[in-house]
Structures are given as C-alpha cells and as structure tokens.
C-alpha cells in the first residue's frame, strides 16, 4: 500500500540518542518505547470510529470512539517486545500476539520457532513491530505467518530500516502499510544496518 518515513523532530532526536554507543540499557529501552508511541500515533491515525452518546457535566452529546475489533500488536521476538508498551500506551485494550524468529548466522534466512496470535485475527487491525528492518527476511516471514492465519489488515512499524529491507518487504507484501522511523544507508557484508545502532535486542535486554 505505502511506505511512510517519519519526519517528526522528536522521533529524529530520539533515534539519534538510540544510536549512541554510550546509551545504556535502561535509557535505550525507554527510547524504543517512546519512539514506538510517537510512531504509533501516526500509524493509527486511520482507526475506524463510531459515534456514541455521552453525558458531560453540561449536556448530552454525540462523540466518536474507536470502533470494531480490538487492535492486535504483534512483536517479532525478541527485539519487537521493546516497542509493545509504546503502542499499548495509546491503545491499552489492544491484544498482543508474538512471532518468534531467529536469523541463521550464515545464510541470514529467518526461521520460525513460535507464533501465537489473538483470536479473530482476520477481523483485527494488526500492527507488527520490530525495531530494525534489515534484509527484510524476518519481516516478510512474519507477515506470511499472519496472512496464513487469516490476517489481512496489516501495518508494519520499524524504528530504522535499510533500503534493501524496505524494497524486499514491499515487493513481497505490497498490500501492507510500512512505517519507518529512519531510513539508513545500506547493509554491510554481515547484513547489519549502517550506520545502524547495533543489535537492538541485545541493547534492549542488556545481553551485549
């Protein structure tokens, strides 16, 4: 459907802080959550609404509320977990699924080890989250799994991305909406994003 690159100064500022080698685990974790919330505000701008009757202290009025099945947030384990609370801060009633993938260190191909999605996934707006979109392999596999289980309304959020990953994901799944905090230069010979920010999972969980 489309690719949206974030331009908000707060997102740019916080991503710069993420990149710094001296940013510690606690600060890194908070920044990822804050960036996810700022990006989520943009990504969820088209949620459907319905009017309901509300009684204010002054009078009766008709006002909008979010309509339809609850949102589903699906992090790609493990780094995607760092973005979940940022989305839940916006939509506390959202359901959370999980997709577990690991990347083969030699082929860089993704392998699934876990997939658990909320019920009625075919009726939900789904937001897949992963801080880094590198080769696009894990993102493509995650969206594949969701579609195989009936999901159709899919958005993907990534804090930083390589051009190669964006191209691969949108070629494989042109019907999704992709939201990128910052588009980086390229992938290196080890398929790491440059300039990047290191291994997001290790930095979120302090396992460097």
Secondary structure, 3 states (H helix, E strand, C coil): CEEEECCCHHHHHHHHHHHCCCCCHHHHHHHHHHHHHHHHHHHCCCCCEEEEEEECCCCEEEEEEECCCCCEEEEEECCCHHHHHHHHHHCCCCEEEEEEEEECCCCCCEEEEEEECCCCHHHCEEEEECCEECCCHHHHHHHHHHHHCCCCEEEEEEEEECHHHHHHHHHHCCCCEEEEEEECCEECCCCCEECCCCCHHHHHHCCC
